[in-house]
Amino acid sequence: MLGTQWDGWLWLLLLAIGPTLLGFGLYNVSLSLLPSSTTNLIVTIEPVFTAILAYFLLNERLTALEHFGGGLILAALVILRLRKRPGSKAEPSSS
């Protein structure tokens, strides 16, 4: 579609490489700073944040089914975060 419009190809290349490298790089940095479970929860919520940004920045509208899907993602994240992890240590005793 872009043919020989080199400025269009440059923008396409920048949009493909920039967010990909930045996102992947920040994900790797976060793995060294946060527990992997927390990092993965943040990555899982990315589609919800994308939809919220699209609503405010691009005036996009979601269907009822898409709202329901976002709600399911948020509910799953809350359940995973609140659930006790198997094998986790109890609070230290005062003895």
C-alpha positions, 0 to 999 in steps of 0.5 A, a space after each residue: 500500500 505504501 509503494 515508494 512513499 519512503 517516509 511512510 515506510 520509515 514511520 512503519 519501521 519506527 512504529 514496529 521496532 520502537 515499541 517492540 524493543 522498548 516493551 521487551 527491554 522494559 519487561 526484561 529490566 522489570 524481571 530483574 527488579 520485581 518478582 516474576 509473578 508481579 511482572 507477569 500480572 502487569 503484562 497480562 493487564 496490558 490489553 486492558 490498558 491499551 483499550 483504556 488508552 484507545 478510548 481516551 486518545 483515539 475515541 474508540 468505543 468497546 462493545 459489551 462483549 469487549 467490556 466483558 472480556 476486559 472485566 474477565 481479565 481484571 477479575 482473573 488478575 485480582 483472584 491470582 493476586 489475592 490467592 495464597 501461593 502454595 508453598 509460601 511461608 507463613 509469617 515468622 513467629 515471635 519466638 
